[in-house]
Amino acid sequence: MESYLTEFGNLLLRWLHVIAAIAWIGESIYFVMLDNSLTKPNGEKDSRYDLIGEMSSVHGGGFYHNQKYLTHPPFPLDEKLHWSFWKSYTTWLSGFALFCLLYLSNASVYLVNPASPWAWAAVLTPGEAGVAALALLIVGWLLYDELCRRISPEMQRDGLLSVAVAILMSGVAYFSSHVFQGRAAFLLTGAVMATCMSANVFFWIIPGQRRMVKALNSGEQPNPLDGKRGKQRSVHNTYFTLPVVFLMISNHYAFAYSNEASWFIMTLFILAGALIRQYFVLRHQGQNMLTLPAASGILLFVIGMIAAPTDIKTVPTETRSSNSNNNKSLPATSNNIHMVSRILQERCVSCHSARPTQVGFSAAPAGILLDNDQDIQRHHIKIKQVVASKYMPLANLTKMSDEERLQISQWAP
């Protein structure tokens, strides 16, 4: 019953997370489009107000006329004033709850990486891996926030700040890929960026806007830095959006996070996502830039990295002979489903079964069943991919040997 409740909680939390994220990102993208589509107002401006731009649009069977004022709007700032923050908080809180439910509660499977090239990371206990993951979220935000404070506190060096933030996120990708399991590394890098986005709203954007509203309602002059800082952090959130969306869905694509250069692939995807977002930002400003072709070139390069052939060692002749004599396995190059079936029964079926015996699973992951030869034949391409890349078994909990991996990778169905 506990496993089924966990799965149902996963379903509802994931649905809530997606709904909140769609609402937050959609609203964010709309306001960025609005900001970048403003034109100088027609006619003379009223000197009492600081109208900086306006935009007319048609949608939903009607017409709209938007105007933007920096600090002196000609309308009351009452309870009808629309605020944008609960969508952000709900997205982060539901995402964090999902992370706790799926990853922290099963850290031995999803977080611990015994194959880490860093000795200290390879021997982390599940509890230590969980603490390291939480620390990465906190430290990632603190470093990002410190960069913003030190490099461009008054928005005078935002270009340099953008480069520094890009380097920071590349470092997060490198660190997470060397410490945690592949898909956890991608997800945690996205979670660091998402944490920065929501923390920007909570610590900077909304407090600054509240101070501005309070000052206006009191007849005082708002601090223009509050508006500028809010704008700076909103722009960062805009460029984080598409990379975060990719990293959140990347757990479905083992070919990316199981690659030996996964941190570099992740960094290129982040860069491509930011460039795609830049294309739309510039497009709204009426500029024609080459950011979209650049992003396409980066993604083609990533495809080449992933699809590049690798040298696969063969099982030594004496090993094959010995295994055959001991009736443990047959030659790797033979069309022998029984050899593969035996290995999968020992190493994989505890999870990939109609009745999983692995704690924490009420159903086979990804719906892949390996209970019989027909099921194995049906999924033979994916089996060879994930076993050869050492992504499966997760954390190698069932101790699949290198020889068994070679036998499966050279199996000719």
N, C-alpha and C positions, 0 to 999 in steps of 0.2 A: 504493500500500500504506500509506503514511504517513497518508493521509486516513482510510482504513478503520480503522487502529489507533487514531487519534484518536477516531473515532466510537464504537468499542468501549470505549475507556477512558472516554469520556463516559458511556456506558450503565452501566458497572459502578460508576463513582464516584457517579453520580446515584442508583443503587439503594442503594449503601451509605449515602449521605447521607440518603436518605429513611428507611431502616430505623433508623439511629441516631437521627434526629430524632424519629421516632414513639416509640421507646423512651424517649428523654430527656423529651420533652414529656408523654408518658403518665404516666411516673413522677412528674414534677413536678406535674401536675394532680391526681394521686391524693393526694399528700401535702398539697397545699393543701386539698383537700376534707376530708382527715382532720383537719387542724389546725382547720378551721372548723366541723367537726361534733362536736368533743369536748364532752362534758358533764361537770359536776362529778361526781366519783366518789361512788357510793352507800356509805353506811356511814362508819365512822370511818377516817381516814387514819393510816397508820403514820408516826410522827414522824421516823423515820430516813430516809424517802424523800420526795421532793418531787413527788408525783403531782399533776399539774395538770388532767388530764382523761382521759376514756376514751370509747370508742365501740364498740358492738356492730354487726355486719353479717352478712349472709348472702350467699354467692356461691359459684358452682361446686359446689353440692351440699353445702356445709358452712357452719359458723358461725365467726365470728372475733370476738375481743375485743381491741381495741387500747388501749394505755395510753401516755400521754406523760409523761416525767419530764424536768425541766429539767437538773439536774446530778447527781442522786443516784439512779440506777436500782438496783433490787434484783436485778440479774443481772450476771454477769461481762462485761466488755468484752474478749472474746477474739477469736480469728481468725474466729469466726462472725459478728461484727458486720458488718452490711451497709452498704456505702458507695455513694454515688451520685455518680460523677464521670466514669467512662470513656465513658458515653453522651454526655455533654456534649462531652468532648474529641474524640471520634470524629466527632460532628456538625460541629464547627467545622473540624477538619482536613480532612475530606472535602469540605466546602463550599469551603474555601480552595483545595484542589487543583482543584476544578471551576472556580473563578474563574480560576486560573492557566491551566488548559487551554483554556478557552473565550474568556475576555476578555483576559487579559494577553498571550496568544500571538497575538491578533488585534485588538490595540488600535486599529489604524487603522480597523477596521470597527465595533467594538462600543463603544469608549470615546471616541475623538476626536469632538468636536462642532464642526465648522466653522461651524455656524449659531448658536453661543453668542452671547448679547447682550454678553458680556464679552470685550473685544478680546483680552486675554491668553489666555483659554481657547480662543478660536476658532483660534489659531495653534499650539496645543500639538502637538508631535510625538507619535507613538505611544509612544515611550519615556517622554516627559514625562507623558503622560496616565496611563500605568501607575504611575509614581512618585506622581503626585497621588492616584490611587485607593488605593494602599497607605498613603500618608500620612493619608488621610481615616480609614481604619480605626484607625490608631494614635492620631491626635489626638482622634478621637471618643471612644475609650476613656479617654484621659488627662483630657479635659475632664469627662466623666461622673464618673470616679473622684474628681476634684478637687471637684466639686460635692458629692458624698457626704461627703467628708472635712471640707469647710468649713461646709456648711449644717447637717448633722445628724450630727456625729461620734458622738454618744451616743444617737441616735434620739429626740431631743427635739423636732425640727422636721421630721418626715417629710412632713407635708402641704406645707410650703413647698418641700421638696426635690422632691416630685413635680411641682410646678408648674415648677420650674427645669429638671428633666429633660425635661418636655414641650416647653419652649421650646427647649432644646438640640436635641432631635430635629427640631423644626420648622426650626431653622436648618440642620441637616444636610440635610434635604429640599430646602430652598431652594438651598443651595450646590451639591449634587450635580446638581440639575435644570438649573442654569445653566452647569455645567462639562462634564458628560458627556452622551452619547447618552441618549435617553429611558429605555429599559429598563435600561440600565446604572445610571442615576440611581436608579431604584426599587430595583434589586438592591443597590446599594452602601449605600443608606440602611438596608435590611434587614440588610446585612452588618455595619454599624456597631452596630446593636442586638444582633445575634447575637454579635458580638465582646464587647460589654459583658456579655452573659449568661454566656458561657463564661469570660471573665476573672473575673467575680464568683465563679464556682465555683473557679477555679484560684488566685486571689490572696487570697480572703477566706473563702469558705464552708468549703472543705476544710481549709486551714491552721488556721482557728479551731477546727474540730471535732477536728482532730488534737491541738491543745493541750489541749482539754478532756478527751479520752480519756487523754492522757499524765498530766495532773494527777490524774484519778480513780484511775488505776492506781498512782500514786505516793502515794496517800492524801492528796493536797492538795486545796485548794478551787479549783475551776475559776474562771476569770475570767468573770463573767456577761456582760461586754461581747462576748466571742467569740460567745456564743449569740445575743445581740441583733443584732450586726452580720451574722451569717449569715442571720438571719431577715429583716433589712432588704433584703439583696441578693436573697434568694430571692423576696421579694414583688415587687421590681422585675422579676425574671426572669418572674414570673407574668404581669405586665401587658405585657411585651414579646412574649410568646409568639404571640398571634394576629396582631398587626401584622407580625411577622417572617414568619409563614406566608404571609400575603397578599402581602407584598413579594417573597417567593421565587417565587411562582407568577405574579406580575404580568406577567412577560415574554411571556405568551401573549395579553395583552389590550392591543393597541396603542391602543385608544380612550382608555385612561386615561393612559398615559405620553406620548402624542403630543399631548395637549391643551396649549394655550398656558399654562394655569394648572396644569400637572402637579404642581408642588411643593405647591400648595394642596390639590389633590385627594389627593395622597399623605398630607399632614398630616391631612386629614379621615378617610381610611381608617385611619390609625394611631389616631386618637382613637376612631373607631367600634370598632376591635378591642379597645382597652383598656376601653371601656364594656361591650362584650359579656362580656369576662372578669370585669369587676366584677359584672355581673349574677349570674354563677355563684358568685362568691365570697360575695356577700351572700345568695344563695339557700341556700348551705350553712349560713350563720349563722342561717337562719330569718327573714331580713328581706325585705321586699317593696319593692324600689326601682324607680324608673322608668328605670333605665339602659338596659334593652333597648329600650323605645320611643324613648329619646333617640338610641341608636345607629341605629335604623331611620330616624328623621327625618334624621339626618346622611347616611345612604346615599341616601335619596330626593333630598336636595339635591344630592348628587354626581351622581346620574343626570340630574337637571335640567341641571346644568352641562355634562355630556358631550353630552347630547342636544339642547341648545339650538341652534336654527338659526343659521347664520352667513351673513353676506353674501358671496357669491361673485362676484367681478368677472368680467365677460365679456371675451372676447378682442376687442380693438378691431377694427372693421370693416376698417380699412386693413391691419391685420396679417393678418387672414384672407385678404383679397384678395391680398396680396403672397405669402403662403404658397401659395395656390392656384395663382397664376401661375407660381411656381417649382417646382410639383409636389412641395412638401415636405409639405404636409398639406392636408386639406380642412376646411371649416367645422366648428367644434367641436360645433355642435348637430346635425350630421348623424348618421345611424345608420351610421357608417362604421367597421367593424372593422379595415379596412386601415390607417387612420390610427393607431389605437391599437396595432395589431400592430407597425407600423414603430417607434414610440417604444419599446415594450417590448423589441423585438429589440435595439435599441441600448443600452438602459439597464438592463434587468432579466434578460435570458435568460442572462447569464454565470453567474448563481447559480441562477435558477429554471428549470432544465432537467434533462432526464433524464441529461445528461452535463455537469455544471457545469464551466466553465473558470476560475472564480474560485478562487484559491489558498485552501485551507483548507476547501473544501466537497467532500464526496464524494457528497452527495445534495442535492436541492433543499430549502431551508429550509421547514419546516412542510409538506413534501410538495406544495407548490404548483408546478405545472409550467405554463410559459407558452410552450411550443414551437410551438403552433399555435392557430388561431382558436377551435377548440372548447374548448381549455383556458382561453383568455382569457375566453370567454363564461361558462364555468362559474364563474370566480372574479371576475366583474366587480364585484360589490359590494365585496369586500375590496380589490381593486385601486384602486378609486376612493377608498376610505377612506384607505388608507395613503399613496397618492400625494398626495392633497389635503392631508393633515395634515403632509406633508413627513417622515414617518417613513421612507419608502422612496424611493429606494434608501438603504441604510444609509450614513450619513456622506456621502451624495450622491457616492459614489466615482465614479459614471459620469456625473456632471455633468448631471443632468436640469435643464432650464431651467424657469423659472417659467411660460413660455408653454406648454411641454409639460404641465406639471402642470394648468394651466387647461384645456387641451384634453381631458385624460383626465377631469377632474372634471366637465366638461360633456358628456361622451360619453353618448349615450342608446342603450344596447344594444337 
